[in-house]
Amino acid sequence: MPVAQKSGKKLAHWIKARLNKEADENLTKLDFMNYNLIPTTVFSKIEYSFVGLSEEEAINKYGEENIDIYHRELNPLERSIYH
């Protein structure tokens, strides 16, 4: 199921539970979306994508010696057409 559909469905369930004045303990049992491992892309002049934690978040959570950081640079599609 696409992320937008799943998060919309979860939001609808949460709103319904709030409108029915369900106890807060029942609301905590609802699954909430975890966006940490969903790839994200920003389409701008310089395209930027990432998945997972940022470097700073990973260092704070696991310590600098326990993480590996990978960078990959690609030619933008608009430039690759010319060659």
CORQUITA-V593227 format. One record per residue. N is the residue number from 1. PSI is psi in whole degrees, 0 to 359 (* if undefined). OMEGA is omega as a letter, one per 30 degrees, with the letter a starting at -180 (999 if undefined). Layout:
n = <N & N>
psi = <PSI & PSI>
omega = <OMEGA & OMEGA>
//
This chain:
n = <1 & 2 & 3 & 4 & 5 & 6 & 7 & 8 & 9 & 10 & 11 & 12 & 13 & 14 & 15 & 16 & 17 & 18 & 19 & 20 & 21 & 22 & 23 & 24 & 25 & 26 & 27 & 28 & 29 & 30 & 31 & 32 & 33 & 34 & 35 & 36 & 37 & 38 & 39 & 40 & 41 & 42 & 43 & 44 & 45 & 46 & 47 & 48 & 49 & 50 & 51 & 52 & 53 & 54 & 55 & 56 & 57 & 58 & 59 & 60 & 61 & 62 & 63 & 64 & 65 & 66 & 67 & 68 & 69 & 70 & 71 & 72 & 73 & 74 & 75 & 76 & 77 & 78 & 79 & 80 & 81 & 82 & 83>
psi = <132 & 151 & 316 & 318 & 316 & 315 & 326 & 319 & 318 & 321 & 319 & 318 & 320 & 316 & 317 & 317 & 321 & 321 & 327 & 4 & 42 & 154 & 148 & 330 & 328 & 326 & 326 & 341 & 342 & 140 & 136 & 152 & 136 & 108 & 5 & 327 & 21 & 121 & 143 & 138 & 139 & 119 & 106 & 191 & 319 & 111 & 141 & 130 & 152 & 162 & 142 & 203 & 154 & 166 & 315 & 315 & 318 & 317 & 316 & 324 & 317 & 347 & 142 & 326 & 349 & 10 & 154 & 136 & 129 & 134 & 141 & 129 & 128 & 155 & 134 & 148 & 319 & 332 & 332 & 339 & 328 & 336 & *>
omega = <l & a & a & l & a & a & l & l & l & l & l & l & a & l & l & l & l & l & l & l & l & a & a & l & l & l & l & l & l & l & l & a & l & a & a & a & l & a & a & l & l & a & l & l & l & a & a & l & l & l & l & a & l & l & a & l & a & l & l & a & a & a & a & a & a & a & l & a & a & l & l & l & a & l & l & a & a & l & a & a & a & a & 999>
//
